[in-house]
Each structure stands twice: as structure tokens, then as C-alpha cells.
Amino acid sequence: MAVEAGTIIKHGWMFMVANVVNRAAGLLLLPLYAKVLSPAEFGVYALISVVGDIVAVMLMIGMINAFTVVYFEHPDDRGRSRVVSTTMIGLWAASLALLAVALPAGWGASDLLFGGSDQGPIIAYAFAGIAFSAVFELALAYYRVHKRSGTCLLISVGKAVGLIGLNLSFLLVMDLGVTGIFLANAITFVGLGIALTVAILGANGVGFSFGILKRVTVLGLPFMPQTMLDMGNQFAMRYLVNLLMGVAAVGVLSFGLRLATMLYMFLTASFLQIWSVSRIEAQDNTAGRGQSEFVFYLFVVLLSAAALGMALTAPEVLWLIASSEYDTVLPCMPLLVLAYVVHGVRMHAEVGLVKTKKVGVLPAISLGGLAIGTLIMAVTLGPLGLMGGAIGVLGRELVMLGATEVLCRRLSPNEPPLSALRVTGILAPAAIAYLAGLALFGFEVNPTFAAAKVGLTMLFAVAALFGPSFGKADRTMLFRMTARFLRRPQAA
């Protein structure tokens, strides 16, 4: 009965480890950035990063999102190999085009953001890294559809080692500051992009089909405006904060967002890599869909526990990795981590729309979220400061969750709906646990308090698993899968 759910969890665990390693450089380097860079310099880094994210969306035009769907549309190995090589060649063409305009585009972006062209070369380095990181992400998508979690882990180790080594050299030894960060990214992704391309085309051959490229592009294009608008929200938030509060405030709020984003990078993204593929593969298999739903709500418990732990221990984390200049973000952390929990819950309906190829509505949802989030921040940043930015981030995610779920139920009625009662049964005890922790410990840094916060987080997880969101059959399945998972060695 639990075979499908066990498969999702087994590979999901390996992909989670691979994704943690893949993102480990960002986690391990964050203390370095927070110690070496002032809030103003971190603000420059954050603004350039979000511009790079927007360019990455334009570059990939949804290819990586569409790749999995088109890949499984071809039942034979020959057709699937053609999908792989065609998508890789198409993405390389777009990446080389970006490299050709990197420097002039960098000057233009520098004028827009900073009122001068001084940051142009730094932004050009960022664009070079973006060009080859797109190839890197497509390679990971290729290995994920083959469920080669061990290979993904090995590639991620290579990326982490390259980024960490180069960042340490450029920031600590050569004192290159923000320039060193983006130069390290560019060098690492150029090397990995070329090596992975050679390996994948060697395994699949060098074939090309305009028909397949058109299919991938047509299916992927709706993802482009959607993701572009998602990135636009990040840009609008930082730009508004820069206008109303200054670049140092951008650095502080971006630092808090960077911490909260780890929930997505390490948990949500890892979970979706295998869960979305399994859900698409399952099609109308009733048993498989039921187990997939169970695994989703189990994921919500894990995500909520991680968010609760991050919110409770934020004072200790900042004390360890950042200077006191960043402490003003502490009151914002509960709202920022809750926003990323809501984002993870929203993926339930979004994957349903992707599965049924109703992705054309996603840009409209993102546009609504951008409008609401920007409006909230414009109104609240003045009187509430950084807290207004956090409220805007959470408001945007709540609007998008509601809109995505409503449209999924309307356009994809055969997809299982999100259970508001089950989600509430998980989030309510998390909120109670946080309020209790805040009342007991406040923002004081104390080793005893830190241990108590960890215990409070574990208590929440137990309460959620034995609460109304999970029945006896769910818990029985969980215990069986856990026992099977512990007994069997993990295959790569």
C-alpha cells in the first residue's frame, strides 16, 4: 500500500540531501557575507542578485519547468534523448546570447539601480554566472527525471566546493567584496556547465528537433511571465525599501529573507523535485494519488517545524553569523518564515495546474500577488519600517495561495483539492508554539533558551502528527515507511 509513498520519500530524502549540499555554499557563505559586508554592501549584493534572477527567468523561458512534462510525453528512449539534447542546445544558444550583451546590459542595470555605471562590471560577472547556471539547472533536472539522486548529490558537492573555495579566496584573501561573490559564481558555473553538457550529450547524442524545441518553448513560456512577476515582486520590494529607507535597510531585510528562503531552497524545492515528478507520472492512479496526498501533508509538518525552529532561534542565529547591525530584522522573522510555509502549501495547487497543462493562469496569479504585495509595502513601509516589508511578503503569498487553489479547483476539477482543515491543523499549533516561545524567551540569546526552543519545536511536530490532520491509517503508514526506510540501504 505504501510503495509509492515510500518511493517518493526515499528519493525525496536523497534529493533533499543533494539540494542541501547544492545550496550549502549559500548557507555556509552567509556568515562570511554578513561579517565582511556592511548592510549597505549587502544591499548592493541583494539588488544585483534580484536583477540576475530576473535575467535568468528571461534566459530560460520556462524550459526547465517544461522539460519534465515534454520528456514524459515521449514513451521511447530515442524520443526522450531527443528532448534532452534539443533542450540543452536551445538553452546553450540563449546563454551565449546573454554573454554577448553582458557588459552593456550591466552598465544599463547599474545606472537604473545605483545612478551610475560603476557597478556595471560586477553585474556583467553576475550575468555570466547566470548564463551557465541555467545549463547547470537543466542538467540537474535531467538527472532528477532519471531518479539519479546520487548523481545529483555528487554534482551538488562539486558546486558547493567550487563556490566556497573561490568565495573564501576572493573575499578573505583578495578582499574583492561584492565583486568577488559574483566572480566566484561565474567561474564555478562555467566549469560545471561545460562538463555536464559534455556528459549529458555524450549519453544522449547530439540531436535536434525544431518541433520539440517549439513544444518545450510553448509549454514553458507561461512559466516565464509567472516567474518574472515573482522576481518582479522581489525587485519591487527591494527597490521600494531602497527609495524609502536606504540601501542599508535593503541589506537588513534581504538578510532576513535570505534566512527564510532557506526553507524553500532546502525543503520545498527538494520535495517538489521528486513529488511533482511522481504526481505527473501517477496520472489517474487512485492509490498513488492518495499516498501522494499523505506525503504532501507530511511535508507541510516538516516545513512548518523548520519554520518554527528558525523563527524561535533567529536571535541565536544572528548572534552567531552576523553583526549587531542586522538585529532589526528579528521582529520580521516570524512573518518571513510563515510566508515561505504558505509558498510551500501553494505548490499543491500549482503542481495540479502544471499536470493538467493549465499553466496559462499562473502569470495572472503572480500579477495579482505582485500588485497586492507592492501596495501593502507602499502603505506600510513608512509607518512600520522593515515590518511593513515583511507584511507585504506574507500578504502576497496569501493572495497567491487563495487564487491558485480557486483556479485549480475550477480548471482541474479532477485534481485533489487542498484540505484547509488539515493545513490549519498543522499551522495552528505552530503559531501557538511560537507565541509561547516569544512570551517565555523573547529575543534574548541564552544557551538554555536555545535548547528549550528546540524542544518546543519537536513538541509541535509530535502534536501535529498526532493531531486532527492525520488519522490512524496515516500514522500507521508513516511508521511502516519509516521502518522500511531505516532497514534498506539507499540506492544512488
Number of C-alpha atoms within 10 A of each C-alpha: 9 16 12 18 24 21 16 22 22 21 24 22 19 22 29 25 21 23 24 23 23 24 18 23 20 20 16 13 17 17 17 17 23 21 13 18 20 18 24 16 19 25 24 20 23 24 22 23 18 18 20 22 21 20 19 25 22 17 21 26 25 23 27 24 20 22 25 20 20 20 21 16 12 14 9 10 11 12 15 17 21 22 27 27 23 23 25 25 18 17 23 21 12 16 23 14 13 22 18 11 13 20 19 15 17 24 19 16 20 21 14 11 16 14 11 13 17 13 21 21 20 21 29 26 24 26 30 26 25 29 29 27 21 23 26 24 13 23 22 20 19 20 15 20 18 8 19 17 27 19 16 24 22 13 19 23 19 14 22 19 16 19 24 19 13 19 27 17 15 19 20 14 10 11 14 14 18 22 18 21 23 27 23 23 24 22 17 23 23 18 14 19 21 14 12 17 19 11 12 18 18 11 12 16 15 15 15 18 13 10 11 18 23 13 17 26 22 15 23 23 20 21 26 23 22 22 22 21 25 22 22 21 24 23 20 20 24 24 17 17 25 18 11 15 15 15 22 20 24 29 27 25 28 23 23 22 21 16 20 24 18 22 23 18 18 22 24 23 19 22 24 21 21 24 24 21 19 19 21 18 14 15 13 12 10 10 14 19 20 15 20 23 19 16 21 21 21 18 18 22 25 18 24 27 25 21 27 30 23 23 26 30 24 23 21 17 15 22 14 10 16 20 16 9 13 20 16 15 22 20 16 19 26 21 21 27 30 26 25 24 27 22 20 24 22 20 19 24 24 20 21 26 23 21 19 16 14 18 20 17 18 24 19 17 20 26 20 17 25 27 14 21 26 23 14 20 25 18 13 18 21 15 9 13 15 24 23 20 29 30 20 29 28 24 22 25 25 20 18 24 22 13 20 24 20 15 18 26 17 11 15 19 12 12 20 15 16 19 12 10 11 16 17 13 19 27 22 12 18 26 16 12 20 21 15 15 21 15 10 13 17 13 18 13 16 12 10 9 19 19 11 17 25 17 13 20 23 16 15 27 21 12 17 26 19 14 15 14 20 17 11 10 9 16 14 11 17 19 12 12 19 14 11 13 16 9 9 9 8 13 10 12
